[in-house]
Amino acid sequence: MKLYAISDIHGCYAEFKKTLKELNIIDQLKNKTAKLILLGDYIDGGINSFKTLDYIYNLQNEFGNEYVIALKGNHEQWFLDFLSKEEFVWLEGDKGFLTTESFLAEEQSADLRKKLVTNDSFEICDFIIDTINENHKELINWLKNLPLYYETNTQIFVHAGVDEEAGDLWKWGTPDYVFTGKYPMTFGKFYKDIIAGHISTETISGKKGYNNIYFDGESHYFIDGSVLKTKTVQVLCYDDVDKKYYNVTKAGVTEL
């Protein structure tokens, strides 16, 4: 069995689908020879947040949550907090209402543009929240129930990280906001491997233009490849036969 891990798609639906096709991941899911583990931040930034989220939802329905594992990222949590009217900061980051409008029908987008003229922020927020919740009840409910981590005998897959000071009690010692938003990242030895996204590998490596999976040489693999900038989706593959990790691209496979 191969485990493919992808993180931080950020609405780049075309790049995501292209990657799955190039690496033949869908066929492997059909044959039950692989699992696809998605580490969150499916929305915000790119032009197709809804299509990305809906595609993942349908993949999981088709292959089951045993083979398509979708975790929650900080952008999903911010989105949910907005839709439940707990916090409104998510909308401030949605430049040009790019993510918002991906969840609206054409006539609803036109209605939104009319409301923007009035500049009544409360009316605008209420309209967006009510419309998205009404349009996508099932999808939003699914999003609310996404897990924060996926664990194997030797690994923890998570959007951002865990409280490693808690040791083998990390499940209970890690607050939800750390699972989805841990910063700064932790490096070094842990009793399980940790595979995470959240912070770009360019930032983590400290090397401008770095566009590769980052392995700290001990227990941490970081796979956020800045898709909005690079237009490529990084894929980490773990082969549970040889117990090795690989950076997988269309051009080939590199052991880490």
N, C-alpha and C positions, 0 to 999 in steps of 0.2 A: 504494500500500500504506500502511495506517495501522498504527502500532505503539501498542498500548495497554499501559501499565505500571501495575501494582497491587502494593502491598507491605503487609506487616503485617496480615494478615487475622485472625490470632490466634483461630482457632476460631469465628469469626463466619460460619458457613456460610450462614445465611439472608440476611444482609446482602450477602455476596459474590455469591450466586446472583441475588439481586434486582437488583444493580447490572449484572451481565452481561446480564440480560434487558432492563432498562430502556434500556440503551445499544445493544441489538441486536448485541452482540459475538459471540455464538454463531453467528448467521446469517452474519456477516462471515467468521468462521473457516470455515464450510461453503463459502462462495463463494471462499475463498482471497484475500480482499481485505484481510485484516488479520492481524496477529500479536498474541498475548497474551503479555506478558512479566511474569512473577511474581517478585518480588524477595525472597521468603523470609519467615520468621516466619508460617507458616501455622497453627501450633499455639500452645497455652497462652493461658489467659485466658478465652476464650469456652467455650460449652457443647458445641461440636461439633468438636473438634480432629480426631478420626479422620475424620468425614464430610467435612471440608474437605480434608484431605490425600488421601483416597480419591477425591474428586471431581476434584481437580487431576490425580491419577494417571490417571484415566479420560479426562479431557479430552485429555491428552497422547497416550494410546493411540489415541483416536479421530481426532485431527487431526494427529498426528505432532509430534516435538520440533522441527521446523522452524517450526511455527506456534504451538505452545504451549511456551514456554520457561519452565521452572521452575528458579529458583536456590535455593541453600541460604542460610538465615539463621542467626543465632546460636542461636535456640531449637531449630531442627532439629539443630544440631551438639551442643548440650547434651543433647538427647534421645538422640541416637546414642551420645554418650559414656557416658550412663547405661546404655543397653541393652547396651553392650559392657563394662560394669563398669570403665571407665576413671576415671570421676568420678561421684559420687553427689549432687552439689549440685542437679541438675535436680529431683529429687523434693522437695527442701525448698521449692522455689518452686511446686509443684503444690498449691495450697491446696484442701483438701477432696478431693484426688485427682480433681479435675474432668477434667483431661486424661487421666490414667491410666484412669479408668473408661470414657471414651469409646472406648478400645481393647479393653475387656473385654466378654465376653458377660455376660448378667444373672446367671447362676449363678456366674461367676467373680468378679463384683463382690460377691456375697454371701459367697463364700469370703474375699475380701480383708477385708471388714468383720469377719469372725470372727477373722482373724489380727491385726487392729488391737487387739483386746482384750488379746492377749498382750503387745503392745508390744515384740516382738522385731524390731528394725529390720533385722537381717540376713535373717531369715526373710521379712519383708515385701518387702524389696528383691528378693530372689531370686525370690519368687513373681511379682512384677510383671514383672521382666525376662524370666523364662522364659516367662510366659504371653503377653506381647505379642510376643516373638520367635516363638513358636510359632503364634500366631494370624495373624500378618501378615508371613510370611517374604518374600514377593514385594514387598510395599509397603516394608518396611524396607530391602531390598536396593536398590530404586529410590531411596529417600531417601539412602542412603549415596553414591550415584553422581551426585547432583545437582551441576551445575557451580557455581562461585563467582561467575562473571560471564558476561555476554553482550556481545559487542563488534560494533559496526557500523563503517563507515568513519569515522563522525564521533562515535560515542557509546560510552560504557561504562555498562551497566546492572549494578548490583551492590547487595547488601543494604545495606552500610554505607559502603564507600569503598575507595579505593586509596591507596598511598603515592605521592603526587604529586611528592614530591622526587626520585623515581626517573625522572621524565619519561617518555619513550617506552619505558623499560625497566620500567614499572610491573608488568607481568605477572610478572616475575622478582623484582622488588624488594619486592613486597607479600606479607607472610606471610598464611597462611590466616586467622588470627584477626583480621587487619585487614579483609580482605574482608567478614567476617561481623560484626565488632564494633568498627569504627573509632570512636574518640571521643577528643578532640572532633572535630567535623567541620571540613573545610577549605573555605574560600570563595575566590572570585577566579577568575582566568583559568587554564585548563588547555587543552592542545592538542586535547582532545576534551571533549564534554559528558559530565557524570557525572549519572546518574539513580539516586537511592538512597532507601532508607527508613530503618529502624532507630531514628531519633530523631524524635519527633513534631514536626510543623511548628509547633505551639504553642511548644515548647521552643526550637526553632531561631529562630523569629521574635522570641521574647522578649515576645510579646503574649498575655495571658491570653484564652482563648476563641478564639484564631486557629484557623480550620478551613478551610484552603485549601492548595493546593500552594505551596511556597515556592521562588522563583527568586531567586538572589543577584545577578542582573543581569549575570553573566559566563558561568559554565560549569556551574553546579550547580543541579539540580532535586531537591527533597526532597518525598517523597510519603506519608510516614507520617501518616495523618489521625486517629490515636487512636481507632480504630473501637470499642474497648471503652467509651469515654466518649461519643463522638458518634453511634455507631450508623450511621455512614456510611463508605463506602469511597471514598477518593479515586482518581481515574483521570486519569493523564496520557496525552494522545494526541499522537503525533508524526506529521505527515502528510509522507511523503517526496516528495510532489509539490511542495508549496509550501514545504517545509523549515521548518515552523513548529510550535511546541508549543502545545497547548491543554489547559485544564482542562475536563474533560467531565463534566457532571452531567445528571440528568433534566431540570433546568430549562433547560439550554442549554449552549452552548460559548463559552468565553472564551479569547482569545489571551493567551499569557504573554509 
